[in-house]
Amino acid sequence: MPASRFAAALSAHPVPAQAVGEVLGSVLEQLAAAPNEPVDPAAGRPPDLAVLFATGAHTGAFEDVAAAVRQVLRPGVLLGATAVSVLGGAEELEAAPGLALWAASFPPGVGPSLAVRLDTVSGQPGPDGAEGWAVRGLPAAAVDPDGDPRTLVVLGDPFSFPADVFVDRLHERHSSLAVVGGLASSGRAPGGNRLVLDGTTYDDGAVGVVLPAGVRCTAVVSQGCRPIGDPMTVTRAERNVLYELASEGALEKLTSLIGGLAPDERALAARGLHLGRVIDERAESTAPGDFLIRGVLGATRDTGAIVVGEAIEVGATVQFQVRDAGTADDELRAMLAGRSAASALVFTCNGRGAQLFGRPHHDAELVEAVAGPAVAGMFCAGEIGPVGGRSFLHGFTASVLLFDSPVAPHVDTPRDGDAEG
């Protein structure tokens, strides 16, 4: 069977018409020059999927930009979103005009990509009185009838799409469907983001594409945290309020831990403390990738409780965590080590980039080193990807979807001496 063909391009031109012309010209040239299948895309089979990422400078023209991509490239499915920053190849354009375009032609016979428009409606309150949500728009055809694993790429609006609810409900009903993607980040208020699906532009909900079952892809998520202290069992909790850890007051445990840290770790904890919940309680030991990381949001001295960013059940194993550039660098390298890919889509947090690593292009360079130049993505207001065998909504992560990624000998990724840690 012929191999998949991929292309990606990035333009820093501030004028939308010029930027879209640059990325279209580059993508068409790359697809035409792909090895073993010298086809002119303008005259031959169009790509099966195209994904478009634009910074806020192009938000007003995003509909026209998407229309130009559809007219020239004629993809089977067009997906897109606006973001505060975008990336292409080994380059990241942070807080500057940027347009990134990615395209894929899958081998004949693997089946079509399935476009999906998702929105939400208010549902009945849950047993705890919390507002209920129902997500609609995922057709039955999105799930393989034979139960074969498939991947859903989702781009959502953080103000109107409850991505955490969506991935939880989807896992309950269709555990074989992996979800990878991110939340648009260019808008600072409802209605400020733009999403595109084929010929329609939206400012709410989510858009997505279900990849054909025959497309080989692998998702990796780098959360960039390292544990401090010891693992503990949650012995008393109500939803996301933890009262006791290992049968002691949660705040008392945390205060004791902070007091015993080295000065550098205490400084990291002061900038942002996190809690990791072990995904697989059956595991005999834990490593950084075995935790689902959530932020510590606050504490109440009168009750001695701490508040975290997700409900955690009594009996769960948890461990406090800190995040720094060195850990984030090491973990992403470890996630990519030994992998080989033909292309990648990258959904990285808008809190990473130069402000975390002290230099630009960190995540893009590491992914490009193993996936080649056909890499594109965006900086997100929330990233979606699998940890411990199921997908979650994350923060401060890099969620990477690698295409055509068989296991290969170790690939040395470039290490920049300017990175912290």
Secondary structure, 3 states (H helix, E strand, C coil): CCCCEEEEEEECCCCHHHHHHHHHHHHHHHHHCCCCCCCCCCCCCCCCEEEEEEEHHHHHHHHHHHHHHHHHHCCCEEEEEEECEEEECCEEEECCCCEEEEEEECCCCCCCCEEEEEEEEEECCCCCCCCEEEEECCCHHHCCCCCCCEEEEEEECCCCCCHHHHHHHHHHHCCCEEEEEEECCCCCCCCCCCEEECCEEECCCEEEEECCCCCCEEEEEECCEEECCCCEEEEEEECCEEEEECCEEHHHHHHHHHHCCCHHHHHHHHHCEEEEEECCCCCCCCCHHHEEEEEEEEEECCCCEEEECCCCCCCCEEEEEEECHHHHHHHHHHHHCCECCCEEEEEEECCCHHHHHCCCCHHHHHHHHHHCCCEEEEEECCEEEEECCEEEEECCCEEEEEECCCECCCCCCCCCCCCCC
